[in-house]
Amino acid sequence: MQKIYPSLHMLEIFMPVVKNEEFFFHLIEQVQAIPFYKGIELGLFCDSGIREKIHKLVERNSYQLTVWLSPSIAEHGFNLASFDPVIREKAVAYTKDCISMAAEMGVTHCGLPSGPYTGAESLEESKRVLFDSYVQLYEHTVQYNDVDLTLEPLDRYVHKKQILGPMTEVVAWFASLHKMCPKFFIHWDSAHEQLGNINLIESLELASSYIAQIHICNCINNPQHPCFGDWHMDVGRSPDFSTWGYLTPDVAADILKNLSAKDTIKGIKRTFCAVEVRSHMGDDMWEKEKLVRSFLQESFRRAKIDFDR
C-alpha cells in the first residue's frame, strides 16, 4: 500500500503566462497558501535568479517538483530520436543543459519526450536511437543525487503521434532501459491510454512497477466529435461532473484506488497525482485551479484517500 499525494500542474493551469517568469513565480508563491498540494509541476525557467528562488520555495514547503522539459525541447526543434547523429547529439547536449537548469530549481522528476512517430518501417530504429539518447541523459543526471528522469508515453496514432504510445509495447521496451537506468521512470497519463482504447486499470497494472507519478486527464475518444483528441480539456463540476469527455470522479477514484494498493516503487519516495487541465488566454486561471482542486478532492474522497484541505 502507498499514499498518493496531490500535485498541481501549474504549467498547464497558467500556460498563457508561462513566458513571464517573474509573474509566474509570484503565482507559485500564492500556491503556498493552498495546503492541499504537496507537489507542483512547472516548465523550465531560464532566469537563474528565479530558478534559485524556486529551489528555496520548494525546500521550504517540502514540495516534490516536476519540471517538464518537453516544451523547451520542442520549442527549439530538437528531437532525441533523430536518425541524424549530428542533430541527435545537439538534442542530447541541449537536454543535458535543461536537466542541469532543472536541478537548480530543486527538481525531483525531469519529464522527457520520446519523439515524433515517423512510420512503422522506421519504428524500431527510432526506439533504438531514442534508447541511446536516454542512456546518455541518464549518465548526465546521476551527478544530481535527488534528480530522476520520467518518460510520459503519449498516443501514437490519434493526436500527439509519438514513438512511444501503447503501454503494452512501452513496458516491454522500458524494462530494459530501467534495468540500465534504475532512476528512470514512467509518468502515466489517463488520457493517452483512453485515446489508445486501452483499459485504464489494465494499463496501470502493466506499468505499475515503473510509475513515479500520474496525470488524470479528460478527453473525448469519439473520432466523429469536433473536440476529439488530447486537448487537456476541463473536468466536470459538482454535482454531476458531466462533460463531453470520459472522465468522472468515479473513474479517477478507481485509478487512485488501484495505484494506492501498490507498494511505492524502489527509488521513489512519494507518488503524486495531478489533474491536467489547460488554461487559455482570457480564462480566469485561478478558477481553473479551483476546478481541478475540487475534482481531485472529490476523487480522493471517493477513493477513501486522506488529504489536507
C-alpha positions in Angstrom: 0.0 0.0 0.0 1.1 3.5 -0.7 -0.3 7.0 -0.1 -1.0 9.1 -3.1 -0.2 12.9 -2.8 -1.9 15.7 -4.8 0.2 17.9 -7.1 -0.7 21.0 -9.1 0.2 21.0 -12.8 1.0 24.8 -12.8 2.5 24.7 -16.3 -0.9 23.8 -17.8 -3.1 25.8 -15.4 -1.1 29.0 -16.0 0.0 28.2 -19.6 -0.9 31.7 -21.0 1.6 33.5 -18.8 4.4 30.9 -18.7 6.8 33.2 -20.6 6.6 35.9 -17.9 8.8 34.1 -15.4 8.7 36.8 -12.7 4.9 36.9 -12.8 4.8 33.1 -12.9 7.0 32.9 -9.8 4.5 35.1 -7.9 1.8 32.6 -8.8 3.9 29.8 -7.3 4.2 31.9 -4.1 0.5 32.2 -4.0 0.0 28.4 -4.3 1.8 28.0 -1.0 -1.4 29.2 0.7 -3.2 26.1 -0.6 -2.4 23.3 1.8 -3.9 20.6 -0.4 -0.9 20.4 -2.8 2.2 18.6 -1.8 3.9 19.0 -5.2 4.0 21.3 -8.2 4.7 20.8 -11.9 6.4 23.5 -13.9 8.2 24.2 -17.1 11.9 25.1 -17.3 12.8 28.7 -16.1 15.6 30.5 -18.0 16.3 33.1 -15.3 18.9 31.8 -12.9 17.8 34.0 -10.1 14.2 32.8 -10.4 15.5 29.2 -10.5 17.2 29.8 -7.2 14.1 31.3 -5.7 12.0 28.3 -6.8 14.6 25.9 -5.2 14.2 27.7 -1.9 10.4 27.7 -2.1 10.4 24.0 -2.9 12.6 23.2 0.0 10.7 25.4 2.4 7.4 23.7 1.5 8.8 20.2 1.1 7.2 20.1 -2.3 8.0 17.5 -4.9 8.9 19.4 -8.1 8.4 18.1 -11.6 9.9 20.1 -14.4 8.6 19.3 -17.9 11.4 19.6 -20.3 9.4 18.5 -23.3 8.1 22.1 -24.2 11.6 23.6 -24.2 13.0 20.7 -26.3 10.1 21.0 -28.8 10.3 24.8 -28.9 14.0 24.6 -30.0 13.2 22.0 -32.6 15.2 19.2 -31.1 14.5 15.5 -31.5 16.0 12.9 -29.2 15.1 10.2 -31.7 16.5 11.9 -34.8 18.2 9.5 -37.3 20.8 12.1 -38.0 23.6 11.6 -35.4 24.7 15.3 -35.5 21.1 16.6 -34.9 20.6 14.0 -32.2 23.9 14.9 -30.5 22.7 18.6 -30.4 19.4 17.5 -28.9 21.1 15.4 -26.2 23.5 18.3 -25.4 20.7 20.8 -25.1 18.6 18.4 -22.9 21.6 17.8 -20.6 21.7 21.6 -20.1 18.0 21.6 -19.4 18.4 18.9 -16.7 21.2 20.9 -15.1 19.0 24.0 -15.0 16.1 22.0 -13.6 18.4 20.7 -10.9 19.0 24.4 -9.9 15.2 24.6 -9.4 15.2 21.7 -6.9 13.6 19.3 -9.3 12.8 15.6 -8.5 11.4 14.5 -11.8 12.6 15.8 -15.2 9.9 14.9 -17.7 11.2 13.9 -21.2 9.5 13.4 -24.6 10.1 10.5 -26.9 9.9 11.9 -30.4 7.6 12.0 -33.4 6.3 8.8 -34.9 7.7 8.5 -38.5 6.0 5.3 -39.6 6.0 1.6 -39.0 9.0 0.9 -41.2 11.3 3.1 -39.0 9.8 2.4 -35.6 12.4 0.0 -34.3 15.2 2.3 -35.4 13.5 5.2 -33.7 13.3 3.2 -30.5 17.0 2.2 -30.8 18.3 5.7 -31.1 15.9 7.1 -28.5 17.2 4.4 -26.1 20.7 5.6 -26.7 19.8 9.2 -26.1 18.0 8.3 -22.9 21.1 6.4 -21.6 23.3 9.5 -22.3 20.9 11.7 -20.5 20.7 9.3 -17.5 24.5 9.2 -17.3 24.4 13.0 -17.1 21.7 13.0 -14.5 23.3 10.7 -11.9 25.6 13.5 -10.8 22.5 15.0 -9.1 21.6 12.7 -6.2 17.9 13.6 -5.9 17.0 14.0 -9.6 15.5 11.4 -11.8 14.0 11.1 -15.3 10.5 10.3 -16.4 9.0 9.4 -19.7 5.4 10.1 -20.5 4.1 7.7 -23.2 1.7 9.5 -25.4 -0.6 8.3 -28.2 1.0 7.1 -31.5 -1.9 7.2 -33.9 -4.5 9.7 -32.7 -3.3 13.1 -31.8 0.2 13.6 -30.4 1.6 10.8 -32.6 4.8 10.0 -30.7 7.1 7.0 -30.9 6.2 5.6 -27.5 2.5 5.0 -27.3 0.7 1.8 -26.4 1.5 0.8 -22.9 1.8 -2.9 -23.6 4.6 -2.1 -26.0 6.2 0.7 -23.9 6.6 -1.5 -20.8 8.4 -4.3 -22.7 10.8 -1.7 -24.2 11.1 0.3 -21.0 12.1 -2.7 -18.8 15.5 -2.9 -20.5 16.0 0.9 -20.1 15.0 0.8 -16.4 17.4 -2.1 -15.8 20.3 0.0 -17.1 19.0 3.3 -15.7 17.2 2.5 -12.4 16.3 6.1 -11.7 14.3 6.4 -15.0 10.6 6.0 -14.5 7.2 6.2 -16.3 4.8 9.0 -15.9 1.3 7.6 -16.6 -1.4 9.7 -18.2 -5.0 8.5 -18.3 -6.0 10.5 -21.5 -3.3 8.8 -23.6 -4.4 5.4 -22.5 -8.1 6.3 -23.1 -7.3 7.6 -26.6 -5.5 4.3 -27.3 -8.6 2.4 -26.3 -6.6 0.7 -23.6 -8.4 -0.3 -20.4 -7.1 2.2 -17.7 -6.8 -0.3 -14.9 -5.1 -2.9 -17.0 -2.7 -0.2 -18.2 -1.9 0.8 -14.6 -1.3 -2.8 -13.6 1.0 -3.3 -16.6 3.1 -0.2 -15.8 2.9 -0.2 -12.0 6.5 -1.4 -11.5 7.8 1.8 -13.1 5.2 4.5 -12.3 6.6 7.5 -10.5 3.6 9.8 -10.9 0.4 10.1 -12.8 -1.9 12.6 -14.6 -5.6 12.2 -14.6 -6.8 14.0 -17.8 -10.1 14.3 -19.6 -10.5 13.7 -23.3 -13.0 12.8 -26.0 -12.5 9.5 -27.6 -15.1 9.7 -30.3 -13.3 10.4 -33.7 -16.5 12.0 -35.0 -16.6 14.6 -32.3 -15.1 18.0 -33.2 -13.1 18.1 -30.0 -11.7 14.6 -30.4 -8.1 14.2 -29.1 -5.9 15.2 -26.2 -6.7 18.8 -25.6 -6.3 18.8 -21.8 -9.9 19.7 -21.6 -11.8 20.8 -18.5 -13.1 18.3 -15.9 -16.7 18.4 -14.7 -18.2 20.4 -11.9 -20.3 19.3 -8.9 -22.9 18.0 -8.6 -23.0 15.8 -11.7 -19.4 16.4 -13.0 -20.6 15.8 -16.6 -18.6 16.8 -19.7 -18.3 15.7 -23.2 -15.3 13.5 -22.1 -15.0 10.2 -20.4 -13.7 11.4 -17.0 -15.7 11.4 -13.8 -14.6 11.4 -10.1 -15.6 7.7 -10.0 -13.2 6.9 -12.9 -10.5 8.9 -11.2 -11.2 7.2 -7.9 -10.8 3.8 -9.5 -7.4 4.9 -10.8 -6.3 6.2 -7.4 -7.5 3.1 -5.5 -5.6 0.9 -7.9 -2.4 2.9 -7.6 -2.6 3.2 -3.9 -3.0 -0.5 -3.5 0.5 -0.9 -4.9 3.7 -0.5 -3.0 5.8 2.6 -3.7 8.4 1.5 -6.2 12.1 1.5 -5.4 13.7 4.9 -5.9 10.5 6.8 -5.4 9.8 8.5 -2.0 6.3 9.7 -2.7 3.9 9.0 -5.6 1.9 12.0 -6.9 -1.2 12.7 -8.9 -2.3 15.8 -10.7 -5.3 16.7 -12.8 -4.2 18.0 -16.1 -6.3 20.9 -17.5 -5.0 23.7 -19.7 -6.0 27.4 -19.4 -6.2 29.7 -22.4 -5.6 33.4 -22.7 -8.7 35.2 -21.2 -9.5 32.4 -18.8 -9.8 33.0 -15.1 -6.9 30.8 -14.3 -7.4 30.7 -10.5 -11.0 29.5 -11.2 -9.4 26.8 -13.3 -7.2 25.9 -10.4 -10.3 25.7 -8.1 -11.9 23.4 -10.7 -9.1 20.9 -10.8 -8.7 21.0 -7.0 -12.4 20.3 -6.3 -12.4 17.5 -8.8 -9.3 15.9 -7.4 -10.5 16.3 -3.8 -13.8 14.6 -4.8 -11.8 11.8 -6.4 -9.7 11.4 -3.3 -12.9 11.2 -1.2 -14.5 8.5 -3.4 -11.2 6.6 -3.3 -11.2 7.0 0.5 -7.7 8.6 0.5 -7.0 11.2 3.1 -5.8 14.7 2.1 -5.3 18.1 3.6 -7.9 20.7 2.6 
